[in-house]
């Protein structure tokens, strides 16, 4: 049994999700201790518990400690990941509901289902645009395109948007299974991003006055044009049970994509929402790196499962990235070389043989 210290590195949900994904697809029994122990609300929360139960269902895992607030968990897969139709609602994991991020549930399930025999369909309900997680539009426009270059095929669609604290968003996903013995996950090299070809995005609101979306767009256009860019921003009236707003930017280059989101909240002016997203983009753009800091840590597990050597440059080496590297090293015969310091521009190379 592999034993993982859940407090290692950034000590959050990433340790849990990455460990469970690898346990499910490798068939390795797993025990995680000190889950989110340093967080204000330690242990398994609704989104984490949903991911645990979802992965357990996919591989028939036996569970111990799978309850809200639990700081330890034992996960024993009983079969290889199985394809099929799966439906999960984060709100069912906690009395009173939850806006837990379904993008993170999707990412936890993706790789095990990619290595399953046959195709899968997911129906997920919860938060689609919430803090500390990739929004739906990041999955669709930034995360999945490089995976497609690796041979990992998935499509996602949104039916309803889900904001904190109500949630209630709905996304669906189609995942193409390669089979457990697949060698089709290709290496990926993203060290040079090339020239910027397009800067676009959305200014979206749900159940709020349209002028908020217009102000977000106007401020973003003013900031970016002042820096010499010509953004193409669309105003979207997003169907949802709750209220919320977001400014989301996508930067497309010849060889790479990057995404930047800023969420609205009570007391935060629309102009500030736009400025925060623009500041993240400008920091990334000036770094010259291929990947934004978020995509960098999200590509660690796919690259660890690929054949051959992969590499990328990123605008910022984060604790999330270092933590995902550490988790992958506990499960796989892979070597990671990280050039650069935490918080700075860096390059990551993944080499070695995949054992699946």
C-alpha positions as CSV (number, residue, x, y, z in Angstrom):
1,X,0.0,0.0,0.0
2,X,1.3,3.5,-0.9
3,X,1.0,5.9,2.0
4,X,0.8,9.6,1.2
5,X,1.2,12.5,3.6
6,X,-1.6,14.8,2.7
7,X,0.1,17.7,4.3
8,X,3.1,17.5,1.9
9,X,3.8,20.6,-0.1
10,X,0.8,22.8,-0.6
11,X,-1.2,20.3,1.5
12,X,-4.5,20.8,-0.1
13,X,-6.9,19.0,-2.3
14,X,-4.4,18.5,-5.1
15,X,-2.5,15.9,-3.1
16,X,-5.8,14.0,-2.7
17,X,-7.0,14.2,-6.3
18,X,-3.7,13.3,-7.9
19,X,-3.1,10.4,-5.5
20,X,-6.6,9.0,-6.0
21,X,-6.4,9.3,-9.8
22,X,-3.1,7.4,-9.9
23,X,-4.3,4.8,-7.4
24,X,-7.4,4.2,-9.5
25,X,-5.6,3.9,-12.9
26,X,-2.7,1.8,-11.6
27,X,-4.7,-0.4,-9.3
28,X,-2.5,0.5,-6.3
29,X,-4.1,0.5,-2.8
30,X,-3.6,3.9,-1.2
31,X,-3.8,5.5,2.2
32,X,-3.7,9.2,2.6
33,X,-3.2,10.8,6.0
34,X,-3.4,14.4,7.3
35,X,-5.8,15.4,4.5
36,X,-5.9,19.2,4.2
37,X,-4.8,19.3,7.9
38,X,-3.5,22.9,7.7
39,X,-6.7,24.3,6.1
40,X,-9.2,26.3,8.1
41,X,-11.7,23.6,7.3
42,X,-9.5,20.5,7.4
43,X,-10.3,17.1,6.0
44,X,-12.7,16.0,3.1
45,X,-15.2,18.7,2.0
46,X,-18.1,18.1,-0.3
47,X,-16.1,18.5,-3.6
48,X,-13.4,16.2,-2.3
49,X,-15.8,13.6,-1.0
50,X,-17.6,13.6,-4.4
51,X,-14.3,12.9,-6.2
52,X,-13.5,10.1,-3.8
53,X,-16.9,8.4,-4.3
54,X,-16.7,9.0,-8.1
55,X,-13.3,7.4,-8.4
56,X,-14.3,4.5,-6.1
57,X,-17.2,3.8,-8.4
58,X,-15.0,3.8,-11.5
59,X,-12.6,1.2,-10.1
60,X,-14.9,-0.6,-7.6
61,X,-12.6,0.6,-4.7
62,X,-13.2,-0.3,-1.1
63,X,-13.2,2.8,1.1
64,X,-12.5,3.6,4.7
65,X,-12.8,7.1,6.0
66,X,-14.9,8.5,3.2
67,X,-16.9,11.0,5.1
68,X,-17.1,14.8,5.5
69,X,-14.2,16.2,7.6
70,X,-12.2,13.0,7.5
71,X,-8.5,13.6,7.6
72,X,-7.5,10.0,6.6
73,X,-8.7,7.8,3.8
74,X,-8.0,4.2,2.6
75,X,-8.7,3.5,-1.1
76,X,-8.4,0.0,-2.4
77,X,-9.2,-0.5,-6.1
78,X,-10.8,-3.8,-6.9
79,X,-10.8,-3.6,-10.7
80,X,-9.3,-1.6,-13.6
81,X,-11.2,1.6,-14.3
82,X,-14.5,0.9,-16.1
83,X,-16.0,3.1,-18.8
84,X,-19.7,4.0,-18.7
85,X,-22.2,6.8,-17.9
86,X,-21.6,8.5,-14.6
87,X,-23.6,11.2,-12.8
88,X,-22.4,13.1,-9.7
89,X,-23.8,16.0,-7.8
90,X,-21.5,17.8,-5.3
91,X,-24.5,19.0,-3.4
92,X,-25.4,15.5,-2.3
93,X,-22.2,15.2,-0.3
94,X,-23.3,17.8,2.3
95,X,-26.5,18.7,3.9
96,X,-27.6,22.1,2.7
97,X,-25.8,21.7,-0.7
98,X,-22.4,22.9,-2.0
99,X,-20.8,24.9,-4.8
100,X,-17.8,22.6,-4.9
101,X,-15.9,22.7,-8.1
102,X,-17.0,20.1,-10.6
103,X,-14.0,21.0,-12.9
104,X,-11.8,19.3,-10.2
105,X,-14.0,16.3,-10.1
106,X,-13.7,16.0,-13.9
107,X,-10.0,16.3,-13.8
108,X,-9.7,13.6,-11.1
109,X,-11.8,11.2,-13.3
110,X,-10.3,12.0,-16.7
111,X,-7.1,10.0,-16.7
112,X,-8.5,6.8,-15.2
113,X,-11.3,6.9,-17.8
114,X,-8.9,7.6,-20.6
115,X,-7.2,4.4,-19.7
116,X,-10.5,2.4,-19.5
117,X,-11.8,0.2,-22.3
118,X,-14.6,2.1,-24.1
119,X,-15.9,5.6,-24.0
120,X,-17.5,7.4,-21.0
121,X,-20.0,10.1,-20.5
122,X,-20.1,12.3,-17.4
123,X,-22.9,14.4,-16.0
124,X,-21.7,16.7,-13.2
125,X,-23.6,19.2,-11.1
126,X,-22.0,21.8,-8.8
127,X,-19.8,24.9,-9.1
128,X,-18.6,25.7,-12.6
129,X,-17.0,29.1,-11.9
130,X,-15.8,29.2,-8.3
131,X,-12.6,30.3,-6.5
132,X,-9.5,28.1,-6.2
133,X,-10.4,25.9,-9.2
134,X,-10.2,26.1,-13.0
135,X,-13.5,27.5,-14.4
136,X,-15.4,25.5,-17.0
137,X,-14.1,27.8,-19.8
138,X,-10.5,27.1,-18.7
139,X,-11.1,23.4,-19.1
140,X,-12.6,23.8,-22.6
141,X,-10.2,26.3,-24.1
142,X,-6.9,25.9,-22.3
143,X,-6.6,22.5,-20.5
144,X,-8.1,20.1,-23.1
145,X,-6.3,21.4,-26.3
146,X,-2.8,20.3,-25.2
147,X,-4.1,17.0,-23.9
148,X,-5.6,16.4,-27.4
149,X,-2.1,16.8,-28.8
150,X,-1.1,14.0,-26.5
151,X,-3.8,11.8,-27.8
152,X,-6.2,12.3,-24.8
153,X,-9.6,13.1,-26.3
154,X,-12.4,14.7,-24.2
155,X,-15.2,17.2,-24.9
156,X,-17.0,19.3,-22.3
157,X,-20.2,21.3,-22.5
158,X,-22.0,23.6,-20.1
159,X,-25.7,23.7,-19.6
160,X,-25.9,25.9,-16.5
161,X,-23.4,28.0,-14.7
162,X,-22.8,27.4,-11.0
163,X,-21.4,30.1,-8.6
164,X,-20.6,30.2,-4.9
165,X,-22.5,29.6,-2.7
166,X,-25.4,28.0,-4.4
167,X,-23.7,26.0,-7.1
168,X,-26.2,24.1,-9.3
169,X,-24.2,24.4,-12.4
170,X,-24.3,21.5,-14.9
171,X,-21.5,20.3,-17.2
172,X,-21.3,17.2,-19.4
173,X,-18.2,15.5,-20.7
174,X,-17.4,12.8,-23.3
175,X,-14.2,10.9,-22.7
176,X,-12.6,8.6,-25.3
177,X,-11.1,5.5,-23.6
178,X,-7.8,4.1,-24.9
179,X,-7.7,0.9,-22.9
180,X,-5.4,0.0,-20.0
181,X,-2.6,-1.2,-22.2
182,X,-2.7,1.9,-24.3
183,X,0.6,3.5,-25.5
184,X,-1.2,6.3,-27.2
185,X,-0.4,9.0,-24.7
186,X,2.3,11.0,-26.5
187,X,5.0,13.2,-25.1
188,X,4.5,16.9,-25.2
189,X,7.1,19.7,-25.5
190,X,5.9,23.2,-24.8
191,X,9.0,25.3,-24.2
192,X,8.4,27.9,-26.9
193,X,5.0,29.5,-27.2
194,X,5.6,31.4,-30.5
195,X,3.8,34.6,-31.5
196,X,0.5,35.7,-30.0
197,X,-2.2,35.0,-32.6
198,X,-5.4,35.9,-30.6
199,X,-6.5,37.4,-27.3
200,X,-10.1,36.8,-26.5
201,X,-12.6,35.9,-23.8
202,X,-15.9,36.5,-22.1
203,X,-17.4,39.0,-19.6
204,X,-20.3,37.0,-18.1
205,X,-23.0,37.7,-15.5
206,X,-25.8,35.6,-14.1
207,X,-28.9,37.3,-12.7
208,X,-27.1,40.6,-12.4
209,X,-27.5,43.9,-14.4
210,X,-25.9,43.8,-17.8
211,X,-24.0,47.0,-17.1
212,X,-21.7,44.9,-14.8
213,X,-20.6,42.7,-17.7
214,X,-20.2,45.8,-19.9
215,X,-18.0,47.6,-17.3
216,X,-15.9,44.5,-16.9
217,X,-15.4,44.3,-20.7
218,X,-14.8,48.0,-21.1
219,X,-12.1,48.1,-18.3
220,X,-10.4,45.0,-19.7
221,X,-10.3,46.6,-23.2
222,X,-8.9,49.8,-21.8
223,X,-6.1,48.1,-19.8
224,X,-5.1,45.7,-22.6
225,X,-5.2,48.3,-25.4
226,X,-3.0,50.5,-23.3
227,X,-0.5,47.7,-23.4
228,X,-0.7,47.3,-27.2
229,X,-3.2,44.4,-27.4
230,X,-6.5,44.2,-29.3
231,X,-8.7,41.8,-27.2
232,X,-12.0,40.4,-28.5
233,X,-14.4,40.1,-25.6
234,X,-17.9,38.8,-25.7
235,X,-20.6,39.7,-23.2
236,X,-22.5,36.6,-22.0
237,X,-25.7,36.4,-20.0
238,X,-25.1,33.1,-18.3
239,X,-28.1,30.8,-17.2
240,X,-27.8,30.0,-13.5
241,X,-29.7,29.4,-10.3
242,X,-27.4,31.9,-8.6
243,X,-25.7,35.3,-9.1
244,X,-22.2,35.8,-10.2
245,X,-19.8,37.4,-12.7
246,X,-16.5,36.6,-14.3
247,X,-14.0,38.1,-16.7
248,X,-12.1,35.3,-18.5
249,X,-9.2,35.8,-21.0
250,X,-7.7,33.3,-23.4
251,X,-4.3,34.0,-24.9
252,X,-3.6,31.9,-28.0
253,X,-0.1,31.6,-29.3
254,X,1.4,29.6,-32.2
255,X,2.3,26.7,-29.9
256,X,0.4,27.2,-26.6
257,X,-2.6,28.7,-24.8
258,X,-3.0,30.3,-21.5
259,X,-6.1,31.4,-19.5
260,X,-6.9,33.9,-16.8
261,X,-10.1,34.3,-14.8
262,X,-11.3,36.8,-12.2
263,X,-14.5,36.3,-10.3
264,X,-16.8,39.0,-9.1
265,X,-18.0,39.1,-5.5
266,X,-20.1,41.4,-3.3
267,X,-18.1,44.7,-2.8
268,X,-15.7,44.1,-5.6
269,X,-16.2,46.6,-8.4
270,X,-16.5,45.3,-11.9
271,X,-13.5,47.3,-13.0
272,X,-11.4,45.5,-10.3
273,X,-12.6,42.1,-11.6
274,X,-11.3,43.0,-15.1
275,X,-8.0,44.5,-13.8
276,X,-7.2,41.3,-11.8
277,X,-7.6,39.1,-14.9
278,X,-5.6,41.5,-17.0
279,X,-2.8,41.7,-14.5
280,X,-2.4,37.9,-14.5
281,X,-2.2,37.8,-18.3
282,X,0.3,40.6,-18.4
283,X,2.6,38.9,-15.8
284,X,2.4,35.7,-17.9
285,X,3.0,37.5,-21.2
286,X,6.1,39.4,-19.9
287,X,7.6,36.2,-18.6
288,X,8.0,34.8,-22.1
289,X,7.1,31.3,-20.8
290,X,4.9,28.9,-22.7
291,X,2.4,27.9,-20.0
292,X,0.5,29.8,-17.3
293,X,1.1,28.7,-13.7
294,X,-2.2,26.8,-13.6
295,X,-1.8,24.7,-16.7
296,X,1.7,23.8,-15.7
297,X,0.6,21.9,-12.5
298,X,-2.4,20.4,-14.3
299,X,-0.2,18.8,-17.0
300,X,2.2,17.0,-14.6
301,X,0.1,13.8,-14.4
302,X,-0.6,13.5,-18.1
303,X,3.0,14.0,-18.9
304,X,4.0,11.5,-16.2
305,X,1.8,8.9,-18.0
306,X,3.1,9.6,-21.4
307,X,5.7,7.7,-23.3
308,X,9.0,9.4,-23.9
309,X,10.2,12.8,-22.6
310,X,8.0,15.8,-22.1
311,X,8.9,19.4,-21.1
312,X,7.5,22.9,-20.7
313,X,8.3,26.3,-19.5
314,X,6.0,28.2,-17.1
315,X,5.7,31.7,-15.9
316,X,5.7,30.7,-12.2
317,X,6.8,27.5,-10.4
318,X,4.1,27.0,-7.8
319,X,3.7,24.8,-4.7
320,X,0.8,23.1,-6.6
321,X,3.3,22.1,-9.4
322,X,5.9,20.9,-6.9
323,X,3.3,18.9,-5.0
324,X,2.0,17.2,-8.1
325,X,5.5,16.3,-9.1
326,X,6.1,14.7,-5.7
327,X,2.9,12.7,-5.9
328,X,3.7,11.4,-9.4
329,X,7.1,10.3,-8.1
330,X,5.5,8.2,-5.4
331,X,3.6,6.1,-8.0
332,X,5.6,6.2,-11.3
333,X,9.0,5.4,-12.5
334,X,9.5,8.9,-13.8
335,X,12.2,11.5,-13.3
336,X,11.3,15.2,-13.0
337,X,13.9,17.9,-13.5
338,X,12.9,21.4,-12.4
339,X,15.0,24.3,-13.4
340,X,14.1,27.5,-11.5
341,X,12.9,28.6,-8.1
342,X,9.5,28.5,-6.6
343,X,7.6,31.7,-7.5
344,X,9.8,32.3,-10.6
345,X,9.9,31.4,-14.3
346,X,11.1,27.8,-14.7
347,X,11.3,24.7,-16.9
348,X,10.1,21.2,-16.1
349,X,11.3,18.1,-17.9
350,X,9.7,14.6,-17.4
351,X,11.7,11.5,-18.4
352,X,11.6,7.8,-17.7
353,X,9.5,4.7,-18.4
354,X,5.8,4.6,-17.7
355,X,4.6,1.7,-15.6
356,X,0.9,1.1,-16.0
